[in-house]
Amino acid sequence: MHPDELLRMVRRQPFVPFRLHVSDGSSYEVRHPEMVLVTRRAAVLAVPDNPTQPAERVVIVAMVHVSRLEELTSAAGGDGAAS
């Protein structure tokens, strides 16, 4: 995926939470724009183990492995990461 596509999702006003899907089958929920840093070659994701707490870990995903982005609906739940 081109980084500009991810940047559009991160900078969208108002921000809409989304799920980032990776080629290995894992996915990560981005519920706040501050949870992701986009570079030309990678996305750095802050991943909370508990959605009510600050991030516990960081995941770096090469942009070539980002397969798709999916807007989250208000009914979607989750813990911020699903493998």
C-alpha positions in Angstrom: 0.0 0.0 0.0 1.2 3.5 -0.7 1.8 5.5 2.5 -0.4 8.3 1.2 -3.5 6.1 1.5 -2.8 5.4 5.2 -2.0 9.0 5.8 -5.4 10.0 4.4 -7.1 7.7 7.0 -4.9 9.0 9.8 -5.5 12.7 8.9 -9.2 12.4 8.2 -11.4 15.0 9.9 -13.2 14.0 11.8 -11.1 10.9 12.5 -12.8 7.6 11.8 -11.3 4.5 13.6 -10.0 1.8 11.2 -8.5 -1.6 11.1 -5.2 -2.1 9.3 -4.9 -5.6 7.7 -1.5 -7.1 7.1 -0.4 -9.7 4.6 0.3 -12.3 7.3 -3.4 -12.3 8.3 -3.0 -10.1 11.4 -4.8 -6.9 11.9 -4.6 -3.9 14.2 -7.3 -1.4 15.3 -6.3 2.2 15.1 -8.8 4.0 17.4 -6.9 7.3 17.6 -4.7 9.1 15.0 -1.9 9.3 17.6 -1.6 5.5 17.6 0.1 5.3 14.2 3.2 7.0 12.7 3.5 6.7 8.9 6.8 6.7 7.1 7.6 6.1 3.5 8.3 2.4 4.1 6.6 1.5 7.3 3.8 2.1 9.8 4.7 2.2 13.5 1.6 1.2 15.5 1.1 1.7 19.3 -0.8 -1.3 20.4 -2.6 -1.4 23.7 -3.2 -4.7 25.5 -6.2 -3.1 27.1 -8.1 -0.5 25.1 -8.6 1.7 28.3 -4.9 1.9 29.0 -1.9 3.4 27.2 -0.1 1.3 24.6 2.0 -1.5 25.9 3.9 -2.3 22.8 4.9 -1.1 19.4 4.5 -3.0 16.1 6.3 -2.0 12.9 4.6 -3.0 9.7 6.3 -2.5 6.3 4.0 -0.7 4.0 4.4 -3.4 1.3 2.6 -5.8 3.8 -0.4 -3.5 4.5 -3.1 -5.3 2.5 -6.1 -3.1 3.2 -7.7 -0.6 5.5 -11.2 -1.0 6.9 -13.3 1.6 8.7 -14.6 0.4 12.1 -18.3 0.7 12.8 -19.5 2.0 16.2 -20.6 -1.6 17.1 -17.1 -3.0 16.5 -15.3 -3.9 19.7 -11.9 -5.4 20.3 -8.7 -5.1 22.2 -6.7 -3.1 19.6 -5.0 -6.1 17.9 -6.1 -9.3 16.5 -3.9 -12.0 15.0 
